[in-house]
């Protein structure tokens, strides 16, 4: 169990939340997201630099690597606000994936070389695991690594890489000598080919990344990728759960505001029992999502014995709650909620796609059952 005090924002965390919310509201409105999706302009580099200036890209980087050394609680606050605002940028990939992967590798040299750049925002990182089987696992890794002097050459394809088209640094799992290791690939490496993919979620950038004798650097121990990827998955699920809780909260706010202002038969539709009950159900989902995500972040921050279980529970609950609340948001808005012009449409897409970003509901349930049997 985690400390009760960790389940509510401290004064500093509330200030952080307010700062991120104001910045995204002012600098990243959903209208800008639509424009970027329509034009293919990608994420806003100027806003990314502002996030870095505020220290947000350095939150999870330890102080010995020129970061701020904050815990999963602080990063969860930021992820929740980014989920609320549907931030379109590589924060989840760089801070939620690349930083934990480098730290989990235990490779002090790689951390010293690569983490400071991620912390300043000059380097955008990501982790490339998923291949043709679509799973966030190293078991079906076909990408091959071949030793080449002091370095390595990678050949293969990663089918779905979060922010893979924009990343400056790719941490790639590859097989060699009947084992799977982690390798670092720079964006300007020869033989690297990146194709931006069309996605259901317009606020998330995905890419297919191919390697053809691409120079790479071994990160961590040989054969260490399976354990490393499992550990990173536990951490990024906590970040994603916070994102989903924030998205669900935004959906509730949209629905309540509409229910108060939209009138039928001379009165607000929120006065009708069916709509009111719908909003109450959404409120329950939002509050439980926040509680699950917060507990999982606190368990991670305190390295609690149930940290892995709470990450999977949060992933399962927050993903399903966000999906259900996004659907209810469309229903509350009636016909207008189904149109492309309404913001409910954007949250609906994020909710459905996020549920499968790092494994589906069955994967989370299976992991919870395995962990329960392990501890029995």
C-alpha positions as CSV (number, residue, x, y, z in Angstrom):
1,X,0.0,0.0,0.0
2,X,1.1,3.5,-0.7
3,X,1.1,6.5,1.7
4,X,-2.3,8.2,1.9
5,X,-0.6,11.6,1.4
6,X,0.6,10.5,-2.1
7,X,-3.0,10.2,-3.4
8,X,-3.7,13.9,-3.6
9,X,-1.7,16.7,-5.3
10,X,0.8,18.5,-3.2
11,X,1.0,22.3,-3.5
12,X,3.9,21.9,-5.9
13,X,2.1,19.3,-8.0
14,X,-1.0,21.5,-8.2
15,X,1.1,24.4,-9.4
16,X,2.6,22.1,-12.0
17,X,-0.8,21.0,-13.1
18,X,-2.1,24.6,-13.4
19,X,1.0,25.6,-15.5
20,X,0.7,22.7,-18.0
21,X,-3.1,23.2,-18.3
22,X,-2.7,26.9,-19.0
23,X,0.1,26.3,-21.5
24,X,-1.8,23.7,-23.5
25,X,-5.0,25.7,-23.4
26,X,-3.3,28.8,-24.8
27,X,-0.7,27.3,-27.1
28,X,-2.2,23.9,-28.2
29,X,-6.0,24.3,-28.7
30,X,-7.8,21.5,-30.5
31,X,-8.2,23.8,-33.5
32,X,-4.5,23.7,-34.0
33,X,-4.6,19.9,-33.7
34,X,-7.1,19.7,-36.5
35,X,-5.1,22.1,-38.6
36,X,-1.9,20.0,-38.1
37,X,-3.8,16.8,-39.0
38,X,-5.2,18.4,-42.1
39,X,-1.9,19.8,-43.4
40,X,0.4,17.0,-42.2
41,X,2.5,19.7,-40.5
42,X,3.3,17.5,-37.5
43,X,3.8,18.6,-34.0
44,X,4.6,22.2,-32.9
45,X,8.3,22.5,-32.4
46,X,8.0,25.9,-30.8
47,X,5.6,24.5,-28.2
48,X,8.0,21.6,-27.6
49,X,10.7,24.1,-26.9
50,X,8.5,25.8,-24.4
51,X,7.8,22.5,-22.6
52,X,11.5,21.9,-22.4
53,X,12.1,25.4,-21.0
54,X,9.7,24.7,-18.3
55,X,11.6,21.5,-17.4
56,X,8.9,19.2,-18.4
57,X,11.1,17.1,-20.7
58,X,13.6,16.8,-17.8
59,X,11.2,15.7,-15.1
60,X,12.0,12.0,-15.1
61,X,15.7,12.4,-15.9
62,X,17.8,11.9,-12.7
63,X,19.8,14.9,-11.5
64,X,23.1,13.1,-12.2
65,X,22.2,13.2,-15.9
66,X,21.3,16.9,-15.7
67,X,17.6,16.3,-15.1
68,X,15.1,17.3,-12.4
69,X,14.9,13.8,-10.8
70,X,11.1,13.9,-10.2
71,X,9.0,10.9,-9.5
72,X,6.2,9.1,-11.4
73,X,3.7,11.3,-9.5
74,X,5.0,14.5,-11.1
75,X,5.2,13.0,-14.5
76,X,1.6,11.6,-14.1
77,X,0.4,15.1,-13.4
78,X,1.8,16.2,-16.7
79,X,0.5,13.2,-18.6
80,X,-3.0,13.7,-17.2
81,X,-3.1,17.3,-18.4
82,X,-1.7,16.3,-21.8
83,X,-4.5,13.7,-22.0
84,X,-7.0,16.4,-21.1
85,X,-5.7,18.7,-23.8
86,X,-5.0,15.9,-26.4
87,X,-1.4,17.2,-26.7
88,X,-0.1,16.4,-30.2
89,X,3.6,15.8,-29.6
90,X,6.3,13.2,-28.7
91,X,6.1,13.6,-24.9
92,X,4.8,10.0,-24.2
93,X,7.5,8.6,-26.5
94,X,10.4,10.6,-25.2
95,X,9.6,11.0,-21.5
96,X,7.4,7.9,-21.1
97,X,9.4,5.4,-23.1
98,X,12.9,6.5,-23.9
99,X,13.9,7.8,-20.5
100,X,12.7,4.7,-18.6
101,X,14.4,2.4,-21.2
102,X,17.7,4.1,-20.8
103,X,17.6,4.1,-17.0
104,X,16.4,0.4,-16.9
105,X,19.4,-0.6,-19.1
106,X,21.8,0.2,-16.3
107,X,24.2,1.4,-19.0
108,X,25.8,4.4,-17.3
109,X,27.8,5.4,-20.4
110,X,24.7,5.4,-22.6
111,X,22.7,7.3,-20.0
112,X,25.4,9.9,-19.6
113,X,25.6,10.4,-23.4
114,X,21.9,10.3,-24.2
115,X,19.7,11.4,-21.3
116,X,20.9,15.0,-21.0
117,X,19.8,15.7,-24.6
118,X,16.3,14.2,-23.9
119,X,16.1,16.3,-20.7
120,X,16.8,19.6,-22.6
121,X,14.3,18.6,-25.3
122,X,17.0,18.8,-28.0
123,X,16.7,15.0,-28.5
124,X,13.4,13.3,-29.0
125,X,13.6,9.6,-28.1
126,X,11.4,6.6,-28.7
127,X,11.4,2.9,-28.3
128,X,10.8,0.5,-31.2
129,X,9.6,-2.9,-30.2
130,X,6.4,-3.9,-32.2
131,X,6.8,-6.0,-35.3
132,X,4.4,-7.9,-37.5
133,X,2.7,-9.7,-34.6
134,X,1.6,-6.4,-33.2
135,X,2.6,-7.2,-29.6
136,X,4.7,-5.1,-27.2
137,X,6.9,-8.1,-26.6
138,X,10.4,-9.3,-27.6
139,X,9.3,-12.9,-28.2
140,X,8.6,-12.5,-31.9
141,X,11.5,-10.1,-32.6
142,X,12.8,-10.7,-36.2
143,X,15.0,-7.6,-36.5
144,X,18.5,-8.8,-36.6
145,X,21.7,-7.4,-35.1
146,X,25.1,-8.3,-36.4
147,X,28.4,-7.3,-34.8
148,X,30.5,-4.9,-36.8
149,X,33.8,-4.1,-35.2
150,X,33.0,-2.1,-32.1
151,X,29.4,-1.5,-33.2
152,X,26.4,-3.3,-34.6
153,X,24.4,-3.3,-37.8
154,X,20.6,-3.7,-37.7
155,X,18.3,-5.1,-40.4
156,X,14.6,-5.5,-40.1
157,X,11.3,-3.6,-39.6
158,X,9.4,-2.2,-36.7
159,X,5.8,-1.9,-37.8
160,X,4.4,0.5,-35.2
161,X,6.8,3.0,-33.5
162,X,5.3,5.9,-31.5
163,X,6.6,9.2,-32.9
164,X,9.1,7.1,-34.9
165,X,9.1,9.6,-37.8
166,X,10.1,12.5,-35.6
167,X,12.5,10.9,-33.1
168,X,16.2,11.8,-33.1
169,X,17.0,8.7,-31.1
170,X,15.5,5.2,-31.5
171,X,16.0,2.5,-28.9
172,X,15.5,-0.7,-30.9
173,X,15.1,-4.3,-29.8
174,X,16.9,-6.8,-32.1
175,X,17.9,-10.4,-32.0
176,X,21.4,-11.9,-32.2
177,X,23.0,-15.1,-31.0
178,X,19.6,-16.4,-29.9
179,X,19.0,-13.5,-27.6
180,X,17.4,-10.0,-27.8
181,X,19.2,-6.8,-26.8
182,X,18.5,-3.1,-27.0
183,X,20.3,-0.9,-29.4
184,X,20.5,2.9,-29.9
185,X,20.1,4.3,-33.5
186,X,20.5,7.9,-34.4
187,X,18.1,9.5,-36.9
188,X,20.8,10.3,-39.4
189,X,22.1,6.7,-39.5
190,X,22.5,5.1,-43.0
191,X,19.9,2.5,-44.0
192,X,17.2,4.0,-41.8
193,X,13.9,4.5,-43.5
194,X,10.8,5.9,-41.7
195,X,7.2,6.1,-43.0
196,X,4.5,8.0,-41.2
197,X,1.4,6.0,-40.8
198,X,-2.3,7.0,-40.9
199,X,-3.8,6.5,-37.5
200,X,-7.3,6.5,-36.1
201,X,-6.0,8.9,-33.5
202,X,-5.2,12.2,-35.2
203,X,-3.4,13.4,-32.0
204,X,-0.9,10.5,-32.0
205,X,2.0,10.0,-34.5
206,X,2.9,6.5,-35.5
207,X,5.5,5.3,-38.0
208,X,6.9,2.2,-39.6
209,X,10.7,2.1,-39.3
210,X,13.0,-0.1,-41.4
211,X,16.7,-0.8,-41.0
212,X,19.1,-2.0,-43.7
213,X,22.6,-2.6,-42.2
214,X,21.9,0.5,-40.0
215,X,24.7,1.4,-37.6
216,X,23.7,1.0,-33.9
217,X,25.1,1.0,-30.4
218,X,24.4,-1.7,-27.9
219,X,22.7,-0.3,-24.8
220,X,22.8,-2.3,-21.6
221,X,23.7,-6.0,-21.3
222,X,23.5,-8.5,-24.2
223,X,20.2,-10.4,-23.9
224,X,18.8,-7.8,-21.5
225,X,15.9,-6.6,-23.7
226,X,13.1,-8.9,-22.5
227,X,13.3,-7.9,-18.9
228,X,14.0,-4.3,-19.8
229,X,10.9,-4.1,-22.1
230,X,8.7,-5.6,-19.5
231,X,9.8,-3.1,-16.9
232,X,9.4,-0.2,-19.3
233,X,5.9,-1.4,-20.2
234,X,4.9,-1.3,-16.6
235,X,6.0,2.3,-16.4
236,X,4.5,3.6,-19.6
237,X,1.2,2.0,-18.7
238,X,1.1,4.3,-15.7
239,X,1.7,7.3,-17.9
240,X,-0.9,6.2,-20.4
241,X,-3.5,5.6,-17.6
242,X,-3.0,9.2,-16.4
243,X,-3.4,10.4,-20.0
244,X,-6.7,8.4,-20.3
245,X,-7.9,9.8,-17.0
246,X,-7.3,13.3,-18.2
247,X,-9.1,12.6,-21.5
248,X,-12.1,11.2,-19.7
249,X,-12.2,14.3,-17.5
250,X,-12.3,16.5,-20.6
251,X,-15.1,14.5,-22.1
252,X,-17.1,14.9,-18.9
253,X,-16.6,18.7,-18.9
254,X,-17.7,18.9,-22.6
255,X,-20.8,16.9,-21.8
256,X,-21.8,18.8,-18.7
257,X,-21.3,22.1,-20.4
258,X,-23.4,21.0,-23.3
259,X,-26.1,19.6,-21.1
260,X,-26.4,22.9,-19.3
261,X,-26.7,25.0,-22.4
262,X,-28.5,22.9,-25.0
263,X,-32.2,23.3,-24.7
264,X,-35.1,21.1,-25.8
265,X,-38.8,21.7,-25.0
266,X,-37.7,25.0,-23.4
267,X,-35.3,23.6,-20.8
268,X,-31.7,22.4,-20.6
269,X,-31.3,18.8,-21.6
270,X,-29.3,18.2,-18.4
271,X,-32.6,18.4,-16.5
272,X,-33.8,15.2,-18.3
273,X,-33.3,12.1,-16.2
274,X,-31.6,10.1,-19.0
275,X,-29.0,12.8,-19.7
276,X,-28.4,13.5,-16.0
277,X,-27.9,9.8,-15.2
278,X,-25.5,9.6,-18.1
279,X,-23.4,12.4,-16.8
280,X,-23.4,10.9,-13.3
281,X,-22.1,7.6,-14.7
282,X,-19.4,9.5,-16.5
283,X,-18.4,11.3,-13.3
284,X,-18.0,7.9,-11.5
285,X,-15.8,6.7,-14.3
286,X,-13.7,9.8,-14.2
287,X,-13.2,9.7,-10.4
288,X,-12.3,6.0,-10.4
289,X,-9.9,6.5,-13.3
290,X,-8.1,9.3,-11.5
291,X,-7.9,7.1,-8.4
292,X,-6.5,4.1,-10.3
293,X,-4.0,6.2,-12.2
294,X,-2.9,8.1,-9.1
295,X,-2.5,5.0,-7.1
296,X,-0.4,3.4,-9.8
297,X,1.8,6.4,-10.1
298,X,2.3,6.6,-6.3
299,X,3.1,2.8,-6.2
300,X,5.7,3.4,-8.9
301,X,7.1,6.4,-7.1
302,X,7.4,4.5,-3.8
303,X,8.5,1.3,-5.5
304,X,5.7,-0.4,-3.7
305,X,5.3,-4.2,-3.8
306,X,2.1,-3.9,-5.8
307,X,3.5,-1.5,-8.4
308,X,3.3,-3.9,-11.3
309,X,-0.3,-5.0,-10.4
310,X,-1.5,-1.5,-9.9
311,X,0.0,-0.5,-13.3
312,X,-2.0,-3.2,-15.1
313,X,-5.2,-2.5,-13.1
314,X,-4.9,1.2,-14.0
315,X,-4.3,0.3,-17.7
316,X,-7.3,-2.0,-17.8
317,X,-9.7,0.3,-15.9
318,X,-8.7,3.7,-17.3
319,X,-8.6,2.4,-20.9
320,X,-12.1,1.0,-20.7
321,X,-13.5,3.9,-18.7
322,X,-12.1,6.5,-21.2
323,X,-13.6,4.5,-24.1
324,X,-17.1,4.3,-22.4
325,X,-17.0,8.0,-21.4
326,X,-16.0,9.0,-24.9
327,X,-19.0,7.1,-26.3
328,X,-21.3,8.6,-23.8
329,X,-20.0,12.1,-24.7
330,X,-21.1,11.5,-28.3
331,X,-24.5,10.3,-27.1
332,X,-25.0,13.4,-24.9
333,X,-24.2,15.6,-27.8
334,X,-26.6,13.8,-30.1
335,X,-26.2,14.1,-33.8
336,X,-23.6,16.9,-33.6
337,X,-21.3,14.6,-31.6
338,X,-21.0,12.3,-34.6
339,X,-19.7,15.1,-36.8
340,X,-16.1,15.7,-37.6
341,X,-16.4,19.4,-36.6
342,X,-17.1,18.5,-32.9
343,X,-14.3,18.0,-30.4
344,X,-16.0,14.9,-29.0
345,X,-14.9,13.2,-32.2
346,X,-11.2,13.7,-31.3
347,X,-11.5,12.3,-27.8
348,X,-13.5,9.3,-29.2
349,X,-10.6,8.5,-31.6
350,X,-8.0,8.9,-28.8
351,X,-10.0,6.7,-26.5
352,X,-10.3,3.8,-28.9
353,X,-6.8,3.8,-30.2
354,X,-5.1,4.3,-26.8
355,X,-6.7,1.0,-25.5
356,X,-4.4,-0.9,-27.9
357,X,-1.2,1.2,-27.8
358,X,0.6,-1.1,-25.4
359,X,-1.6,-4.2,-25.4
360,X,-5.3,-4.8,-25.2
361,X,-7.6,-5.4,-22.3
362,X,-7.1,-9.2,-22.5
363,X,-3.3,-8.7,-22.2
364,X,-3.8,-6.6,-19.0
365,X,-6.2,-9.1,-17.5
366,X,-3.8,-11.9,-18.3
367,X,-0.9,-10.1,-16.7
368,X,-3.0,-9.3,-13.6
369,X,-3.9,-13.0,-13.3
370,X,-0.3,-14.1,-13.7
371,X,0.9,-11.7,-11.1
372,X,-1.9,-12.9,-8.7
373,X,-0.9,-16.5,-9.2
374,X,2.8,-15.6,-8.7
375,X,2.0,-14.1,-5.3
376,X,-0.5,-16.7,-4.2
